[in-house]
Every structure is written in structure tokens, then in C-alpha cells.
Amino acid sequence: MPAAQATVWNFYAGPAALPRPALERAQGELLNFAGTGMSVMEISHRAKPYMALHAEVQTLVRSLLGVPDSHDVLLLQGGASLQFSMVPMNLAAAGGPAAYVNTGEWASKAAKEGKQLAGATVVASSEATRFDHIPALPAIEPSCAYVHITSNETVQGTQWQAFPDTGDVPLVADMSSDIMSRPLDVRRFGLIYAGAQKNLGPSGVTLVVVDKRLYERIPKGLPTMLDYRTHAQADSMYNTPPTLAVYMLRNVLSWLQDQGGVSSIAARNGRKAERLYEVIDRHSDLYAGHARPEARSTMNVTFRLPDEAIEKAFLQGAEAVGLVGLAGHRSVGGCRASIYNAMPEEGVAALAEFMLAFARRGA
């Protein structure tokens, strides 16, 4: 008989771990989706079984996030990177220039597109301290088109602990890496977008939640596929949607609902992050956390060891015991544990124990 496979804990930042029940459901339905005798990848997106799936995803998003009727739920393609362009193209026509808060790798990329396409300005930044905190938001002019933030930075491991009050100016947020990880009041946002491949499902589908009142400011003449109204009017099926990715999104959202929803998963996420930060703080001579304590992410725990040789030994030792994907982003190095919703507490406990054992060996 073949040997039993050792447990592997996936700490990759994205594409990232998926809940095992969501994968097992896909395994069971691969050849027979909804009684069709075919996979979801083979049937028409206009067929009733897929249409029902599509509607179910939108219903689950509304239920789990508390999306009011004032906002549309769109399922798009192109990832968050396309949203960096779509947001200014659609929303920057009204009023003064848009305001961006630069908190790291992904906020910087969003701001770059905002500047190129709509003359946006960066009104606050933590770049001077290597993006180790969330900067304070200055007073925003009422004529500002919108304020853009990145709710969680996967590279630097910082996260907005409370969302800013922007008054009547629409708040736009890239929530790709912490969507559905904690409760939020959707009514405070003009637009939320999130690539799925970190906390919602596999790559290929992008969730956009948009206040319908913003459609009024979209200029005429945009390319059809880059106009939010196109997708709202066509129920996100103007062209063929990424059917497999939408199917997996359904599986993940159903799993999250079974876990007790966003409030329940938020408590679990808090415990996971606290366990790792406790080890980092207890052994600060070995593990140097990047983010300031008040800005620490519950999704991406980033830290350095004293030198590259020790970091290499740490990463090799971790992978040898099934703790994979712990290398930091290529732009900054170091180590990073991505502990999204799908990461069980058991996986975090295994990492914490390894970190403690590694510290004891070096003592």
C-alpha cells in the first residue's frame, strides 16, 4: 500500500489555500454538475443550471457581506489589477481629482493607474517608513471624486483596523486579500473590489460591489467591457463568465456560511494571527515583525530573521515539515505567513510550534 501523504499547510499569499470541503465538493461534482451529466466547465452559461449557480453566488455575497439593495454585486474578470484602471476610468469624471492612500505594494500600483488615467493624487503615504503602518487620512475636499484605499497589504502585512470616514466623498477599497475576513458596513463604501484568489476562491473571477448611484457619473464613450454599467445591465454576463471560477466561488462562500459566516470567521482569524504575533513578540531577538503592532494584518504575517542564511535555514526547515509558501514577496524578501479564511487553526498552530522550536535550537 502507498504511504500516507504527510499533511501540507499552505501559506502561499495567492493563489492561496482553499477550504478542503470546497475542493471535495468540486471533486464530487466534477463530472456531474447539478445533475447535468457534465462538468460546470462544459455547459452553456445561459443554461438554467449555471444561471441558478450565478444567482446563488450573488445571493451568498449579499447575505455574508450584508450588501444592501443600493449596491450591485458584479462578477468580473481581469483581477484587481484591471480594477486599478476601471475605477478611475468610471468614477473620476465628476468633481476634483481622486485621492489615494499609499500603504504598500498594491496601493502603489492602484495609485499609479489613478495618476495616469485621471490625474489622481496621493494624499497620505507610509512609504517613508517602508510601509510599516497605516497613515492618517487628511481632510478631504468635498469636490474629490473618490478616496481609494487598499484594506490589507499582502506584501508588507499591514491592514486598516478601522475604515476612514470620507463624508459624502465615495470610499473605494481594494479588499482582495481580506474580503469576507471580518464584518463591515458596505453602505459606507462607494465601491469594493476583490480578486478572488486570496480569500474567496481560485483566480479568474473578481468581485465588485458598487453603489448604483455612481453609475450617473460614468462618462460616455468608455470601451464597452470597461464600463461598470455594461456588467450591471447584463447581470455580469455580457460575455462568457469564468464559469469554473464562479462555481468555486460558490463552494467557498457556502463553506463560509457553514462556518457561521463572517463574524464567526473573524474571531477565528483573530486567534490565528494573535498566536503567530505572540511568538514573534516573545522571540523578538530572532523574529522581527515588519508591521507596527497597531497596523498588523490578520491575513499576512510578515517578519524577518537576523540574516539571509538564517532565513534560508528557517524556510528549508519549515518546508521539510510541510509548512510551505512562507517566503516573503520577491520585492522585499523575508518571511510571510498568509493565514486567510481557509487556513485552519491547526495549520497556524503547527507553524507556531515550528517557530518556537527553531528559536529554541538557536538559543
BELZIGI-V204346 format. One line per field, one symbol per residue. ss: DSSP state (h for helix, s for strand, l for the rest). phi: phi as a letter, one per 20 degrees, with the letter a starting at -180 (. if undefined). psi: psi as a letter, one per 30 degrees, with the letter a starting at -180 (. if undefined). A space follows every 50 residues. Layout:
ss->???
phi->???
psi->???
This chain:
ss->llllllllsslllllllllhhhhhhhhhhlllhhhllllllllllllhhh hhhhhhhhhhhhhhhlllllssssssllhhhhhhhhhhhhhllllsllss ssllhhhhhhhhhhhhhhllssssslhhhllllllllllllllsllssss lssllllsslllllllllllsssslllllllllllhhhllssssslllll lllllsssssshhhhhhllllllhhhlhhhhhhlllllllllhhhhhhhh hhhhhhhhllhhhhhhhhhhhhhhhhhhhhhhlllllsslllhhhsllls sssslllhhhhhhhhhhhhhllssllslllllllssssllllllhhhhhh hhhhhhhhhhhhl
phi->.ffffffddedfeqgcgdfgffffffffdgebelmemceffdeffefgff gffgffffffffffemffffdeddddcnmffffgefgffedefemfffdd dedqgefffffgffffebmfceebbdffdllebdffeffdfgegfaddcd fbdffemdbfebefedmeegedcedgdcgmeafbefffdfbccbfffdcc refpccecdcffffffefffnfggfddgfgfffelmcfcfffffffgfgg fffffffffonffffffffffffgffffffffcffdddfeffgfcfeedc edbddgbfffffffffffffdnddmeffggfcmmcbdecfgfffffffff fffffffffffef
psi->kkkkklkkkjgkfkkaklkeeeeeeeefgefikhgfgllffflkffkeee eeeeeeeeeeeeeefhklffkljkjalflfeefeeeeeeeffekaallkk kjgaeeeeeeeeeeeefghlkjfkkgefhhhgljlkklkkkffkelkklj fkjeefhlkjfkkljgbfkkkkkjhefgkgfllljfffkekkljkfgegf allfkkkkjkkffffffkllglkefgjeeeeefghgheaklieeeeeeee eeeeeeeffgaeeefeeeeeeeeeeefeeeeehffejjkekkefgkkfej jkllleleeeeeeeeeeeefggjlgfklkfffaalkjjhaefjlfeeeee eeeeeeeeeeef.
